Amino acid sequence: MTKEELIAKMAASAGITKVAAGTALEAFTGAVTTSLKKGQRVSLVNFGTFTISKRKARMGRNPRTGESDRKSTRLNSSHRT
């Protein structure tokens, strides 16, 4: 399902315009993003949990040249149902 299809589905089931549904979806994704940036979990009953986790630094390899390089520590978001 694309973002446009989701907005259309939300608008139809809630009886609102697509513009209002798009605004609601943007507000939802913005709130989840803000919470994850603060390091907080977002848990929605019957939907799932959004979390942030750290990926360790590691050695990577350029597949074209075969050259090794170091990948730094990163934050990774995930969703579990």
C-alpha positions in Angstrom: 0.0 0.0 0.0 1.4 3.4 -1.0 1.1 6.6 1.1 -1.6 7.9 -1.3 -3.6 4.7 -1.0 -3.4 4.8 2.8 -4.6 8.5 2.8 -7.5 7.6 0.6 -8.4 4.6 2.8 -8.2 6.8 5.9 -10.4 9.5 4.4 -13.0 7.0 3.2 -13.3 5.1 6.5 -13.3 8.3 8.7 -15.5 10.3 6.4 -13.1 13.2 6.0 -11.3 14.8 3.1 -8.0 13.4 1.7 -6.3 16.7 2.7 -7.4 16.2 6.4 -6.4 12.5 6.3 -3.0 13.5 4.8 -2.5 16.1 7.6 -3.4 13.5 10.2 -0.9 11.0 8.7 1.8 13.6 8.7 1.1 14.5 12.3 1.3 10.8 13.3 4.6 10.2 11.5 6.0 13.4 12.9 5.1 12.5 16.4 6.6 9.0 16.1 9.8 10.4 14.6 10.1 13.0 17.3 9.7 10.4 20.1 12.2 8.1 18.5 14.7 10.9 18.2 14.3 11.5 21.9 15.1 7.8 22.5 11.5 6.9 23.6 9.5 3.8 22.6 6.2 4.3 20.9 3.8 1.5 21.7 0.3 1.2 20.0 -2.0 -1.6 21.2 -3.1 -3.9 18.3 -0.6 -2.2 16.0 3.0 -2.7 17.3 5.9 -1.0 18.9 8.4 1.4 17.3 11.9 1.3 18.9 15.4 2.7 18.4 18.5 0.5 18.7 22.2 1.0 18.3 24.2 -0.9 15.6 27.8 -1.6 16.6 30.7 -0.2 14.6 31.9 -2.8 12.1 34.2 -3.4 9.2 32.5 -3.1 5.8 33.7 -3.8 2.3 33.2 -2.0 -1.0 31.8 -4.7 -3.4 33.2 -2.9 -6.5 36.8 -2.5 -5.3 37.0 -5.0 -2.4 38.5 -2.2 -0.2 37.7 -2.5 3.5 36.5 0.4 5.5 35.1 1.0 9.0 31.4 1.7 9.5 30.6 3.8 12.5 28.0 3.2 15.2 24.5 4.0 14.0 21.0 4.3 15.4 18.4 2.0 13.7 14.6 2.3 14.0 12.5 -0.8 14.0 8.8 -1.9 14.3 7.6 -5.0 15.9 4.1 -6.3 15.9 
